[in-house]
Amino acid sequence: MTAAVITVGCRLNQAESDCLRARLQQQGVVLVANPREADTVYVNTCTVTGNADRNSLALIRHLSKLQPKPRIVVLGCYAERVGERLALIPGVDEVWSNRRKQEEIAGVVPMAVRSRALLKVQDGCDNGCSYCVVARVRGKPVSVPVATVQEQFNQLINQGFGEIVLTGLNLGKYQSGDFKLGALLALLLKIPGRFRIRLASIEPDCFDDELLEVIQDSKVCAHFHIPLQSGDDRILAAMRRRYNTAYYRRLLERLELVKPAVNIGADVITGFPGEDERSFARTEHFLESVPVKYLHVFPYALRPETPAAVLGDVVDRSIKQERVQRLRDFSERRRAAYYRQFDQTVREVVLEPGYKALTDNYLRVALTPEGIGYRCGQLARVKLRFEADGPLMTGCLLDCPEYALVKEEAL
């Protein structure tokens, strides 16, 4: 029996797909990457935007036309939201609810297929943002027990992963007994060995004093993705976000104090109902004034069954796209300026396929020279060089064991 697992969407979906692969392997299933070679294909879908819906649906329809056709199992957030509709598609054999998916992967150590291991520690959200449909299909916040997280984390370390990414739908809401995210992080940092921990996206209102203290540890990556969504307080209120721009500014200023060289990214939505030119100008001005280093920018997409749906989608599509492009241009300028700061410096990286690497502060690096030997997933030190005309950063390995072996053999 062979199976392929295909994922659409976020790191949380990817982490759950890794757990599903591990469960299938435990059951004696042979995992393959190519769905044409699989007896069963599991499609882990996403519904965060209309594009995610369309991508998930297109993938399902494409797979259903393969000859010979594999058994197709559809799961994930899109399946949770419109499962009955998906079950009617010719070729779809089974649709799992999110509850069924969690039952299948409960307690499973993820079988990571990337250089960095994703470890799910939390699910669900009760923030009630007016534009979000995912929280409804994921449910209320729940957290993986501390002992389970600790055990799975240890197993991933023993498997040789140099970086482990903690992830959740609303990661900052982690709470198991008296353990909030900061306490969990402090516990994991006590585990011996050479490793580092990266935190997936965290909402601004979840950075309490305990977390701000713990992230000063050198094993915590100097990189945080903190959704903003708008730099206009009126729009933030309409979005039902739990902070204003003054709070967001203070948080970023504190992060720069406690975590030197920190790389801070943000999500921004353009064209939310009511965002006129003045509102967008306030967003641009705010972003210019805070130490955000890069952006993920999305045009607002009306999601059915959300509070914002009654507001309509009144900003013209061309205007939304023009604002998206302006912010993406800003992001590229900020990213390049941030990268340039680390020219001729040495930083720790996790080694990735294709002679690539990722620094602790989220700089993507092209390793030189190509042809060197190393094991993906391990940590090493790299001398960085800024390249304005090519990949933004190139790097030369300094202390990778496999690289050292290659050099000795060359002598």
Secondary structure, DSSP 4 states (H G I P E B T S, - for coil): -EEEEEE-S-HHHHHHHHHHHHHHHHTTPEE-S-GGG-SEEEEEE--SSHHHHHHHHHHHHHHHT-SSPPEEEEEEHHHHHHHHHHHTSTTEEEE--HHHHHHHHTTPPP---SSSEEEE-EE------TT-SHHHHH-S-EE--HHHHHHHHHHHHHTT-SEEEEE-TTGGG-EETTEEHHHHHHHHHTS-SS-EEEE----GGG--HHHHHHTTSTTB-SEEE---B-S-HHHHHHHT-S--HHHHHHHHHHHHHHSTT-EEEEEEEE--TT--HHHHHHHHHHHHHS---EEEEEE----TTSGGGGG---S-HHHHHHHHHHHHHHHHHHHHHHHHTTTT-EEEEEEETTTEEEETT--EEEEESTT----TT-EEEEEEEE-SSSSSEEEEESS-HHHHHHHHHH-
